[in-house]
Amino acid sequence: MTLYQKYSKETFDENGRIKDFDITYPDNFNFGYDVVDEYARLEPDKRALVWCDTEGEERIFTFAEISAQSNRAVNVLKDAGIGKGDKVLVALKKHYEYWIVIVALHKLGAVAIPVTHMLTAKDYVYRIESADIKGFIITHQGDVCDRVLEAVRKTGSKAKLWTIRQEHEGFENLTRLMESASDKLERIPTSAHDPMLLYFTSGTTGLPKGVIHDHTYPLAHIVTAKYWHHAQENGLHFTVAETGWAKSSWGKLYGQWLVGTAVMVFDFDNFDPKMMMHVIDKYQVTTFCAPPTVYRYLVRSGIPELPHLKYATTAGELLNPEVFRLFKEKTGLSLCEGYGQTETTLLTGNLSPEESAAGSMGFPSPQYRIAVLDGDNKPVPQGEIGEVCVIPKREGEYPAGIFTAYLDNDELFKEVWRGGVYHTGDSAYADSDGRLWFNGRFDDIIKTGGYRVGPYEIENVLMENPDIVECSVIGVPDKFRGQAIKAYIVLKEGVTPDRALEKKIKDTANARLSDYKWIRLIEFVSEMPKTISGKVRKTEQRKGQG
């Protein structure tokens, strides 16, 4: 059985195509209790999570096991003083413990802050200072614990520190503590509109901003899972994403469990196309989602027969039509693109393979009123470029699944909600069939290898080099990453540009940046193209890069 129908109202057209979708929920809705624990009560042996790693280890969890284990985690966290509203940062890569911990934090009423394990100590310092973090739950692998400890020491944070599976100085072993904790838990009162998730997302005009979602957010992903991913009852859905990114919430947890499908998790560090294909075939994955970067590698390395795979979707950057063609040629499946943001759930998508068009953002989600508007919030004519906006279906009603606040930044929240509509900052145009086609970012976000990178963060690091007077960072077309990060640099007088200096600048900056933010290209220039007001014209710098 599935639970999504309990929380949704659907309307279909005469051809059976979804036309309108709304969610409904009680005031105290909580995904941990009302979905995970409810499945555990009704179908305790129902498969929830299938996990494997590159070492051949495998774990399969039922909903009864996720329910019990998350209760144990709640009791450990409660005993340590973590309570409702407390912010807990989670960097657990693709370890199965993430699903237990995230459900536990929802039950506790704490605010989970999922992050990538690639953050630097400086990144952790910023998050500690921004979010008043009360706890960290960190992977045992690599030097992530050491980076967190460095940030904690620099800030004087008194946050509780946990890692998993093994001991690490300065951290408690959550795995060991859970072994002796009770799996019984009385429901902790929470509201559907309490903050539940906090993601830090990159911007171009400042440091990462905190995006807050409440407990209704999981329900808004029903459309993501059922009508875009086509996740099936008792099927197995596999989304390629680390748990630190919002894409994980889109494809590895909420909507999938609500529609009754299990989630496939492949825990790896270095992407191996053949190994991924082996996992899809071995575990009989039925639905698959990955950024275009992954499909490019898969097509290049060769795709075997995948008899159990029924649907394939993609999002995160523009899809090359040639990759679309080759994937369909190899598998018979049309890649269905989708579009949304960390601030939202699925806004537009190719919901039907028959209607899918390579490179298109697809049609507006039945959950939202999507319009392409001009600067005065008026619709632009068909074929003309405007901004993708979300208009509430009913006046005064706040669309479910759209973020509820920016962390400590009411002014920015008001700015993106100006005129009573949500402004995505993305430009597009609609064709005669109503499909939307992406044109570009208004705020110059770089999308590289499926990751979103704000130029400002990289420019900040570069400007600490005393030889650099000015710099500007953009994304340029890259065959495998979608975009590569390029820096335009003006050197101080007397410094001569050469290959050795270029390498030194790259090495110094990249040593302080997460891997996915690495500078790949540098061009030395005598001056930057600028507007009358002195702003760098990044659009002009991007010209001729394709």
C-alpha positions in Angstrom: 0.0 0.0 0.0 1.0 3.6 -0.4 0.4 6.6 1.8 0.6 9.5 -0.7 -3.2 9.4 -1.4 -3.9 10.1 2.2 -2.3 13.5 1.8 -3.1 14.5 -1.8 -6.0 15.6 -4.0 -5.5 14.8 -7.7 -7.5 15.8 -10.8 -6.9 14.2 -14.2 -8.0 15.1 -17.8 -9.9 12.9 -20.2 -6.7 11.2 -21.2 -5.7 10.3 -17.7 -3.0 12.9 -17.5 -2.5 14.6 -14.1 -4.0 18.1 -14.4 -4.1 19.4 -10.9 -2.5 18.4 -7.6 -2.8 19.7 -4.0 -1.7 18.3 -0.7 -3.7 18.1 2.5 -2.3 17.3 5.9 -3.1 17.6 9.7 -1.6 20.4 11.6 0.9 18.1 13.3 2.1 16.2 10.2 5.6 14.8 10.7 7.2 12.5 8.1 8.9 10.4 10.7 5.8 9.5 12.6 3.1 9.7 9.9 5.0 8.0 7.1 7.9 5.9 8.4 6.2 4.7 11.6 2.9 4.3 9.8 4.5 2.0 7.2 6.2 0.1 10.1 2.8 -0.4 11.7 0.9 -1.4 8.6 3.6 -3.3 6.6 6.6 -3.8 8.9 8.5 -5.9 6.4 8.0 -3.5 3.5 11.4 -2.7 1.9 12.5 0.9 2.5 16.2 1.1 1.8 18.7 -1.0 -0.3 22.3 0.0 0.4 25.6 -1.2 -1.0 29.1 0.2 -1.3 32.2 -0.3 -3.5 33.6 -2.9 -1.0 30.7 -5.3 -1.7 28.9 -4.6 1.6 25.1 -4.7 1.5 22.3 -3.7 3.9 18.6 -3.9 3.2 16.3 -2.1 5.7 12.6 -2.5 6.2 10.4 0.3 7.5 10.2 -1.5 10.8 14.0 -1.3 11.1 14.2 2.4 10.0 11.5 3.2 12.6 13.2 1.4 15.4 16.7 2.6 14.6 15.5 6.2 14.3 13.8 5.9 17.7 17.1 4.8 19.2 18.9 7.8 17.6 16.2 10.2 19.0 16.8 8.8 22.5 20.6 9.3 22.2 20.2 12.8 20.9 17.6 13.7 23.6 19.9 12.4 26.3 22.6 14.7 25.0 20.3 17.7 25.3 19.3 18.1 21.6 15.7 19.2 21.4 13.0 20.8 19.3 14.2 23.6 17.1 17.9 22.9 17.7 20.0 22.8 14.5 22.1 19.7 13.8 24.5 19.5 10.9 24.7 16.2 9.1 27.6 15.2 6.9 27.1 11.4 6.3 27.9 11.1 2.6 25.8 8.2 1.3 26.1 6.0 4.4 22.8 4.2 5.3 23.0 6.0 8.7 21.9 9.2 7.0 18.3 7.8 6.6 18.2 6.8 10.2 19.5 10.1 11.5 17.4 12.3 9.2 14.2 10.6 10.3 15.3 10.8 13.9 15.8 14.6 13.6 12.4 15.0 12.1 10.8 13.0 15.0 12.7 15.1 17.5 11.6 18.4 15.9 15.2 19.4 15.4 16.3 21.3 12.2 18.5 19.1 10.1 21.3 20.8 8.1 22.5 18.3 5.5 25.9 19.2 4.0 28.5 17.7 1.6 31.5 16.0 3.2 33.7 18.2 0.8 33.2 21.3 2.9 36.4 22.9 4.2 37.1 24.1 7.8 36.3 27.6 6.6 32.9 26.4 5.3 32.1 24.9 8.7 33.1 28.1 10.5 30.7 30.0 8.3 27.8 27.6 9.0 28.6 27.5 12.8 28.5 31.3 12.9 25.4 31.6 10.8 23.2 28.9 12.2 24.1 28.4 15.9 24.6 24.7 15.4 24.0 22.5 18.5 25.2 19.2 17.1 27.3 17.6 14.4 26.8 14.0 13.0 29.8 13.4 10.8 31.1 10.6 8.6 34.0 8.5 10.0 35.8 8.5 6.7 38.6 10.8 5.5 39.5 13.9 7.5 36.0 15.3 7.8 36.0 15.0 11.6 39.3 16.9 11.7 38.0 19.7 9.6 34.9 20.0 11.9 37.2 20.0 15.0 39.3 22.8 13.5 36.1 24.9 12.9 34.8 24.2 16.4 38.0 25.3 17.9 38.1 28.5 15.8 34.6 29.5 16.8 34.5 28.3 20.4 31.4 26.3 19.6 30.0 24.1 22.3 28.1 21.8 19.9 27.8 18.1 20.6 29.9 16.0 18.2 29.1 12.5 16.9 30.6 10.3 14.3 29.6 6.8 13.3 30.9 3.2 13.3 34.2 3.9 15.0 35.9 6.1 17.6 37.5 9.5 16.8 39.0 11.8 19.4 36.6 14.6 20.3 33.6 12.7 19.0 31.1 10.3 20.5 30.4 7.1 18.6 26.7 7.4 17.7 26.6 3.8 16.4 27.7 2.4 19.7 25.5 4.7 21.8 22.4 3.6 19.7 23.1 -0.1 20.5 22.2 0.5 24.2 19.4 3.0 23.6 15.7 2.1 23.7 13.8 1.7 20.5 10.6 3.0 22.2 9.5 6.6 21.7 6.5 8.6 22.7 5.5 11.0 19.9 7.1 14.4 20.4 4.6 17.2 19.5 5.6 19.1 16.4 3.8 21.4 14.0 3.6 20.9 10.2 4.9 24.5 9.9 7.9 24.1 12.2 11.2 24.4 10.5 12.5 21.0 9.5 15.4 21.4 7.0 18.0 24.0 6.4 20.1 23.9 3.2 22.9 26.3 2.4 22.8 27.3 -1.2 25.3 29.3 -3.2 24.7 32.8 -4.4 26.6 35.2 -6.7 26.3 38.4 -4.6 27.2 37.0 -1.2 28.1 34.0 0.8 25.8 30.9 0.9 22.3 31.6 2.1 20.3 29.4 4.4 17.1 28.0 2.8 14.5 26.8 5.4 11.8 24.2 4.7 9.0 23.1 7.1 7.4 19.7 7.7 5.1 20.0 4.7 8.1 19.8 2.3 8.1 16.0 2.0 4.5 16.0 0.9 5.3 18.4 -1.9 7.7 15.9 -3.3 4.9 13.4 -4.1 4.7 14.9 -7.6 8.5 14.7 -7.9 8.4 10.9 -7.2 5.1 9.8 -8.7 4.7 11.9 -11.8 8.3 12.8 -12.8 10.4 9.9 -11.6 7.4 7.5 -12.1 8.5 5.7 -9.0 6.4 2.5 -8.6 4.8 0.7 -5.7 7.3 -1.8 -4.4 9.8 -0.7 -7.0 13.3 0.5 -6.5 14.3 4.1 -7.2 17.9 5.2 -7.6 18.9 8.9 -7.6 22.6 9.7 -7.9 23.2 12.4 -5.3 25.1 12.9 -2.1 23.0 13.4 1.0 24.4 16.9 1.5 22.5 18.3 -1.5 18.8 19.1 -1.9 18.7 16.7 -4.8 18.9 13.9 -2.2 15.6 15.1 -0.7 14.2 15.2 -4.2 15.1 11.6 -5.0 16.3 9.5 -2.1 13.7 9.8 0.6 10.4 11.8 0.9 8.4 11.4 -2.3 9.7 7.9 -3.0 8.7 6.5 0.4 5.3 8.3 0.2 4.5 6.5 -3.1 5.6 3.2 -1.7 8.9 2.6 -3.5 12.2 1.6 -1.9 15.3 3.8 -2.3 18.5 2.4 -3.8 21.8 3.9 -2.3 25.2 3.2 -3.8 27.9 4.5 -1.4 30.9 5.5 -3.5 33.5 8.2 -3.7 34.9 7.9 -7.2 32.4 7.5 -10.0 32.7 4.4 -12.0 30.1 4.1 -14.8 30.5 0.3 -15.2 30.1 -0.3 -11.5 27.0 1.9 -11.4 25.5 0.0 -14.3 26.2 -3.2 -12.4 24.4 -1.9 -9.3 21.3 -0.9 -11.4 21.2 -4.4 -13.0 22.0 -6.4 -9.9 19.4 -4.8 -7.7 16.8 -4.5 -10.5 16.4 -0.7 -10.2 13.1 0.3 -11.8 13.5 4.1 -11.9 16.7 6.2 -12.2 17.6 9.8 -11.9 21.0 11.5 -12.4 22.5 14.8 -13.5 23.5 15.1 -17.2 27.1 14.7 -16.3 26.5 11.1 -15.2 24.6 10.3 -18.4 27.4 11.7 -20.4 29.8 9.2 -18.8 27.4 6.3 -19.0 26.8 6.9 -22.7 30.6 7.2 -23.3 31.5 4.0 -21.5 28.7 1.9 -22.9 25.3 0.9 -21.5 24.5 -2.8 -21.1 21.0 -4.3 -21.3 18.9 -3.0 -18.3 15.7 -5.0 -18.6 14.2 -3.8 -15.3 14.7 -0.1 -15.8 11.4 1.6 -16.7 12.0 5.4 -16.5 15.0 7.7 -16.4 15.1 11.4 -15.4 17.7 14.1 -15.2 18.1 17.6 -13.7 20.7 20.0 -12.5 22.1 21.4 -15.8 21.3 21.5 -19.5 21.1 18.1 -21.3 23.0 17.7 -24.5 20.6 16.5 -27.3 23.3 14.0 -28.4 23.3 12.4 -25.0 19.5 12.2 -25.0 19.6 10.5 -28.4 22.3 8.0 -27.5 20.7 7.0 -24.2 17.4 6.3 -25.9 19.2 4.4 -28.7 20.9 2.2 -26.1 18.0 1.7 -23.7 14.8 2.6 -25.5 14.1 5.2 -22.8 13.6 8.9 -23.2 15.4 11.0 -20.6 12.8 13.2 -18.9 14.3 16.5 -17.7 13.0 18.4 -14.7 13.6 21.8 -13.1 13.5 23.2 -9.6 15.7 24.7 -7.0 16.9 24.2 -3.4 14.1 26.6 -2.5 11.4 24.5 -4.2 10.3 21.1 -5.2 9.8 20.2 -8.9 8.5 23.3 -10.7 8.5 22.0 -14.3 9.2 18.7 -15.9 8.8 16.3 -18.8 6.2 14.1 -17.0 5.6 11.8 -19.9 8.3 10.2 -22.0 6.1 10.6 -25.0 6.1 14.4 -24.5 9.8 14.7 -23.5 11.9 17.0 -25.6 15.7 17.1 -25.2 16.8 20.4 -23.6 13.3 21.4 -22.4 12.4 22.1 -18.8 9.1 20.5 -19.6 5.6 21.6 -18.6 4.6 23.3 -15.3 4.1 20.9 -12.4 0.4 20.3 -11.7 1.2 21.4 -8.1 2.0 25.0 -9.1 1.0 27.9 -11.3 4.1 28.6 -13.2 4.4 31.7 -15.4 7.2 33.4 -17.4 7.0 37.1 -16.4 8.7 40.4 -17.2 10.1 42.9 -14.7 6.6 44.2 -13.9 5.3 40.7 -13.1 3.3 40.6 -16.4 3.3 37.5 -18.7 5.7 37.8 -21.6 4.5 36.7 -25.1 5.1 33.2 -26.3 8.7 32.7 -27.4 10.0 35.8 -25.5 12.4 35.4 -22.6 11.2 36.3 -19.1 11.7 35.1 -15.5 10.3 31.8 -14.3 7.9 32.6 -11.4 5.5 30.8 -9.1 2.1 32.3 -8.6 -0.1 31.1 -5.7 -3.1 29.1 -7.0 -5.3 31.0 -4.6 -4.8 34.5 -3.4 -3.2 34.7 0.0 -2.3 31.0 -0.1 1.4 30.0 0.3 2.4 27.2 -2.1 3.5 24.0 -0.3 7.0 22.9 -1.1 8.3 26.5 -1.5 10.8 27.4 1.2 9.4 29.3 4.1 12.4 31.6 4.9 16.0 32.5 4.3 18.1 32.2 7.5 18.2 35.6 9.2 17.5 37.4 5.9 13.9 38.6 5.7 14.9 41.3 3.2 16.1 38.8 0.7 13.0 36.6 1.3 10.8 39.7 0.6 12.8 40.4 -2.6 12.3 37.0 -4.1 8.6 37.2 -3.1 8.0 40.7 -4.5 4.6 41.4 -6.1 3.0 38.3 -4.5 4.9 35.8 -6.7 8.1 33.8 -6.1 10.9 34.9 -8.4 13.3 32.0 -9.2 16.0 34.2 -10.8 16.0 31.9 -13.8 15.1 33.0 -17.3 13.2 30.9 -19.9 10.7 31.1 -22.7 7.6 29.1 -23.5 7.0 27.5 -26.9 3.6 27.1 -28.7 2.9 23.8 -26.9 3.5 25.4 -23.5 6.9 23.8 -22.9 9.5 25.9 -21.1 13.0 26.2 -22.4 15.8 27.4 -20.0 17.8 30.5 -21.1 20.1 31.1 -18.2 20.6 32.3 -14.6 19.9 35.8 -13.8 22.4 35.5 -10.9 25.2 33.7 -12.7 25.2 30.5 -10.7 27.7 28.0 -12.1 26.5 24.4 -12.5 29.4 22.1 -12.7 29.2 18.3 -12.5 25.7 18.6 -11.0 26.8 21.0 -8.3 25.8 24.6 -7.9 28.7 27.0 -7.3 28.5 30.7 -6.5 31.3 32.8 -8.1 31.5 35.0 -5.1 32.9 32.2 -2.9 35.8 31.5 -5.3 36.5 35.2 -6.0 36.9 35.7 -2.3 39.6 33.1 -2.1 41.4 34.4 -5.2 41.4 38.0 -3.8 43.5 36.9 -0.8 46.4 36.5 -3.2 48.5 39.7 -3.0 49.3 39.5 -6.8 45.7 39.7 -7.8 44.1 43.1 -8.2 40.7 42.0 -9.5 39.0 38.8 -10.6 35.8 37.4 -12.0 34.7 33.8 -12.0 32.3 32.3 -14.6 31.2 28.9 -15.8 32.3 27.9 -19.4 31.0 24.9 -21.4 32.7 21.6 -20.6 32.2 18.3 -22.3 31.9 16.3 -19.2 31.1 18.7 -16.3 28.5 20.7 -18.1 30.4 23.8 -17.0 34.0 24.3 -15.9 35.0 27.1 -13.5 37.1 29.8 -15.2 38.7 32.8 -13.6 39.5 36.1 -15.3 42.4 37.8 -13.4 43.9 41.3 -13.4 47.4 41.2 -11.9 49.0 44.0 -9.9 51.5 46.2 -11.8 54.9 44.6 -12.2 53.6 41.0 -12.0 54.2 39.1 -15.2 51.6 36.4 -16.2 53.1 33.0 -17.2 52.3 29.3 -16.9 54.1 29.0 -13.6 52.1 31.8 -12.0 48.9 30.3 -13.4 49.7 27.0 -11.8 50.6 28.6 -8.5 47.4 30.6 -8.3 45.3 27.5 -9.2 47.1 25.3 -6.7 46.9 27.8 -3.9 43.2 28.6 -4.4 42.1 25.0 -5.0 43.8 23.9 -1.8 41.3 26.0 0.0 38.2 25.1 -2.0 36.1 22.0 -2.1 36.9 19.7 -5.0 33.7 20.6 -7.0 34.7 24.4 -6.7 38.1 24.0 -8.2 39.3 26.5 -10.8 40.0 24.7 -14.0 40.9 27.6 -16.3 42.6 31.0 -15.8 42.8 33.9 -18.3 44.9 36.9 -17.4 43.4 40.2 -18.7 44.4 43.9 -18.4 40.9 45.0 -17.4 37.4 43.7 -16.8 34.4 44.7 -18.9 32.1 46.7 -16.7 28.8 48.5 -16.5 28.6 52.2 -15.9 28.1 51.5 -12.2 31.3 49.5 -12.1 29.8 46.0 -12.0 31.7 43.3 -14.0 29.8 42.2 -17.1 30.0 38.4 -16.7 27.6 38.0 -19.7 30.2 39.6 -21.9 32.9 37.4 -20.5 30.8 34.3 -21.3 30.5 35.3 -24.9 32.6 33.2 -27.2 33.2 30.6 -24.6 31.0 27.9 -26.3 
